Each structure stands twice: as C-alpha cells, then as structure tokens.
Amino acid sequence: MNERKNKIIVPLDFHEQSMIALEQTSSIAKFMNAEIIILYIIESTDIISAMFRKEEQTKKIYDEVKKKLEELAAETSEKYKMPVSVRIEKGKVYEKILQVADEVNARFIIMGKNDADEGFQRFIGSNTNHVISSANCPVITIKGKDHNLGVKNIVLPLDLTKKTREKVFNAVSFGMHYNSAIWMVSVLTGGVSLTRSRIYAKMKREKKMIEENGIPCSVKLFKKSDIPDYELIIQYALDIDADLIMVMTHQESDWRDHYIGTFAHEIINRSDIPVMTMIPSDPKKGKKIVKTFVDPFGIFGKKSKS
C-alpha cells in the first residue's frame, strides 16, 4: 500500500447536509494541507429499471452530474486555495465510500447526516452505520446546520476501557494541530464517590499528559442520575460550545468485526455537533494501523524526526 497522503473523502449527494459537510471539510483540509475528494455515487438500480433506461439517458445524467461536481470542486478550490478533485462511482453507497477511502489511504471520511437518513428519523441510516463500523480511518459525521469553522473545543467522553488512551492521543493530535482545548467528561456509576472513583483517577492522569503537551484540559464528572449518559454529554458539549465530540466504536474478537455501541450510537444520532468516530486499532497490525487513528495529522511522527 502506498504511503498515506493527506486526502479527505467527502461523499456528496447535493442535499443540504452534504454541502454543509463539504464546507466543514474545507476548514479541516486547509489546516492539514490536504486534498478534498468529492465522491458522488450512482446507486446500482434493479435489473428491470436498467432494461428500460436508454444508454443515452444514462450518459446524459452522468455528464450533468459530472459538470455540476467539477464546477463545485473548482469553486471550493478557488475559495479555500486547496486541491479539490471529483470521483464518480457506481454501486452500493457504503461499499464505494469504503473502497475509495482505502484506495487513496484517506485520513478522514467526512459525511453529512440528514435527520431523515433513509427514512428513519431517529436512527443512523444504514449507509452511515456501515461506513462508521467498517472504515479504516476516522469518520466525522456532520448533522447540524450551524458550525464553527475549526476545532477549538473538543469533548472527550472517557470510560475505563483499555482503548481510552487511543482516543486521548487522537484528541491531543487535534489539540496540537488546531490549538484546541480538550474537555474530558464521564459519568459515575452507581453510588461511587468522586474520590474513590477509578475513572476520576484515570481522567486526572490523562489530564496531566494532555497539559504536558501544551493543551488546555478540563475534567467534568457527572453523578449517576435518571438522565441518560449521552444526554448529559451532549448538553455538556452544547454548554461549552464544543466543535467536535470524539467517540469510539466497540471491537469484538475479530479486528475487522466492529459495531457501534449504544452510547456512541446515541451521540452520533442525536448530536448537532460534529462527531468523530474511531474504531480501535488492530494490535496485530502494528504501528501502521495505530498511526491512522492515534496520529491523524502526523504530528507525533514529525516530532520524532526533529
């Protein structure tokens, strides 16, 4: 596989939310000196529809879409002074997104998420779900319509799992790159007191490491209540004017077998603040996979070379 370049995949369908995602991507790409790849996917049609569609009709649709995409790419490139290219693929949406992301070794996939994605208003659409669960790079979902450009405040929900350190390193990488502040947050279980809480002790250790890297960091620990954990986290993110919430999928025995846990699912589904979802790195695959998630901007690699 070729060495990773700074490329960001933005699936686009011309709906409002995907256009907002493209604008948000432009801000991230500018900081990363990255190329944006606008990806449009012509969904496979059933065999009966294909039989009655004339070849010239198909070509006309393709040409019109290509012209619109190239005009949009040129406008975006001129506005933000960065390379923007276009790809048109045909097939299942999530399969093509994953395929292209792997092919170009994408740093990120950034997707607009509609409230009524595929007709289900309260659940993650199947395309988004498949991409988040299977992508080999972090996925950022954009749901709300009003966003700050840049990433000044990052909300980092933490738990006691072993993969917490990966999520912290991702936040540190973002924080160093964007001059961000990190806001760690968690919820106590049962009747455990703050002073005896293992998660509080862990958060204090992580806070020290983050601040040693020159990044402002705060710790917030909620008492267990009747309010669901995800609601507490989302409201906290709104209260501090967060630009990004970072969550992680779960991992089962096979390193490619990932699923979106209930907490992450609710955050992605309900938050109007952009959410970055990461899958745990594969310990068997070594540093190459770990670097994808732990150092998305290549910051730590640059430091080690100096």
Backbone hydrogen bonds, N-H to C=O, Kabsch-Sander energy under -0.5 kcal/mol:
donor,donor_aa,acceptor,acceptor_aa,energy
5,K,104,V,-0.5
7,K,5,K,-1.4
8,I,35,E,-2.5
9,I,108,F,-2.3
10,V,37,I,-2.6
12,L,39,L,-2.7
19,M,15,H,-1.6
20,I,16,E,-2.2
21,A,17,Q,-2.0
22,L,18,S,-1.7
23,E,19,M,-1.8
24,Q,20,I,-2.4
25,T,21,A,-2.4
26,S,22,L,-1.9
27,S,23,E,-1.1
28,I,24,Q,-1.5
29,A,25,T,-3.3
30,K,26,S,-1.8
31,F,27,S,-1.4
32,M,28,I,-1.9
33,N,29,A,-1.0
34,A,29,A,-2.4
35,E,6,N,-2.8
36,I,83,P,-2.2
37,I,8,I,-3.0
38,I,36,I,-0.6
38,I,85,S,-2.8
39,L,10,V,-2.2
39,L,37,I,-0.6
40,Y,38,I,-0.6
40,Y,87,R,-2.8
42,I,40,Y,-0.5
42,I,89,E,-3.3
43,E,41,I,-0.8
44,S,91,G,-0.6
50,A,46,D,-1.9
51,M,47,I,-1.6
52,F,48,I,-1.1
53,R,49,S,-0.7
53,R,50,A,-0.6
54,K,52,F,-0.6
58,T,54,K,-2.0
59,K,55,E,-2.3
60,K,56,E,-2.1
61,I,57,Q,-2.3
62,Y,58,T,-2.4
63,D,59,K,-2.8
64,E,60,K,-2.3
65,V,61,I,-2.5
66,K,62,Y,-2.7
67,K,63,D,-2.3
68,K,64,E,-2.2
69,L,65,V,-2.6
70,E,66,K,-2.5
71,E,67,K,-2.1
72,L,68,K,-2.3
73,A,69,L,-2.8
74,A,70,E,-2.2
75,E,71,E,-2.3
76,T,72,L,-2.6
77,S,73,A,-2.6
78,E,74,A,-2.3
79,K,75,E,-2.5
80,Y,76,T,-2.5
81,K,77,S,-1.3
82,M,77,S,-1.0
85,S,36,I,-2.8
87,R,38,I,-2.6
89,E,40,Y,-2.4
91,G,42,I,-2.0
96,K,92,K,-2.3
97,I,93,V,-2.2
98,L,94,Y,-2.2
99,Q,95,E,-2.3
100,V,96,K,-2.7
101,A,97,I,-2.3
102,D,98,L,-2.2
103,E,99,Q,-2.4
104,V,100,V,-2.3
105,N,102,D,-0.7
106,A,101,A,-2.6
107,R,7,K,-2.9
108,F,7,K,-1.0
109,I,138,P,-1.7
110,I,9,I,-2.7
111,M,109,I,-0.5
111,M,140,I,-2.7
113,K,142,I,-3.4
114,N,112,G,-0.6
117,D,114,N,-1.2
119,G,116,A,-2.2
120,F,117,D,-1.6
121,Q,119,G,-0.7
123,F,120,F,-0.7
129,N,125,G,-2.6
130,H,126,S,-2.5
131,V,127,N,-2.3
132,I,128,T,-2.6
133,S,129,N,-2.2
134,S,130,H,-1.5
135,A,131,V,-2.2
139,V,277,T,-2.4
140,I,109,I,-2.9
141,T,139,V,-0.5
141,T,275,V,-2.7
142,I,111,M,-3.1
143,K,141,T,-0.6
144,G,272,D,-0.8
147,H,145,K,-0.6
150,G,148,N,-0.6
154,I,181,A,-2.7
155,V,244,L,-2.8
156,L,154,I,-0.5
156,L,183,W,-2.5
158,L,185,V,-2.3
164,T,161,T,-1.4
165,R,162,K,-0.7
166,E,163,K,-0.6
167,K,163,K,-1.3
168,V,164,T,-2.1
169,F,165,R,-2.4
170,N,166,E,-2.1
171,A,167,K,-2.1
172,V,168,V,-2.6
173,S,169,F,-2.6
174,F,170,N,-2.4
175,G,171,A,-3.2
176,M,172,V,-2.9
177,H,173,S,-1.8
178,Y,174,F,-3.1
179,N,175,G,-1.3
180,S,175,G,-1.4
181,A,152,K,-2.9
182,I,216,P,-2.7
183,W,154,I,-3.3
184,M,182,I,-0.6
184,M,218,S,-2.5
185,V,156,L,-1.9
186,S,220,K,-1.7
188,L,222,F,-3.1
192,V,189,T,-1.8
197,S,194,L,-1.2
201,A,197,S,-1.6
202,K,198,R,-2.2
203,M,199,I,-2.5
204,K,200,Y,-2.2
205,R,201,A,-1.7
206,E,202,K,-2.3
207,K,203,M,-2.5
208,K,204,K,-1.9
209,M,205,R,-1.8
210,I,206,E,-2.6
211,E,207,K,-2.6
212,E,208,K,-1.8
213,N,209,M,-0.7
213,N,210,I,-1.0
214,G,211,E,-1.9
215,I,210,I,-1.5
218,S,182,I,-2.2
220,K,184,M,-2.0
222,F,186,S,-2.6
231,E,228,P,-0.6
232,L,228,P,-1.7
233,I,229,D,-2.2
234,I,230,Y,-2.5
235,Q,231,E,-2.3
236,Y,232,L,-2.2
237,A,233,I,-2.5
238,L,234,I,-2.0
239,D,235,Q,-2.5
240,I,236,Y,-1.8
241,D,238,L,-1.2
242,A,237,A,-2.8
243,D,153,N,-2.9
244,L,153,N,-1.3
245,I,274,P,-2.0
246,M,155,V,-2.2
247,V,245,I,-0.5
247,V,276,M,-2.7
249,T,278,M,-2.7
250,H,259,Y,-2.2
252,E,257,D,-1.9
257,D,254,D,-2.3
258,H,256,R,-1.1
259,Y,250,H,-1.0
261,G,259,Y,-0.7
265,H,261,G,-2.9
266,E,262,T,-2.3
267,I,263,F,-2.2
268,I,264,A,-2.8
269,N,265,H,-2.4
270,R,266,E,-2.3
271,S,267,I,-2.3
275,V,141,T,-1.9
276,M,245,I,-2.9
277,T,139,V,-3.5
277,T,275,V,-0.6
278,M,247,V,-1.8
285,K,282,D,-1.3
286,G,283,P,-0.6
288,K,285,K,-0.5
290,V,286,G,-1.7
291,K,287,K,-2.9
292,T,288,K,-1.0
293,F,289,I,-1.0
293,F,290,V,-0.7
294,V,290,V,-3.1
295,D,291,K,-1.7
298,G,295,D,-1.6
302,K,298,G,-1.7
303,K,299,I,-2.0
304,S,300,F,-1.9
305,K,301,G,-0.9
306,S,302,K,-0.9
306,S,303,K,-0.6
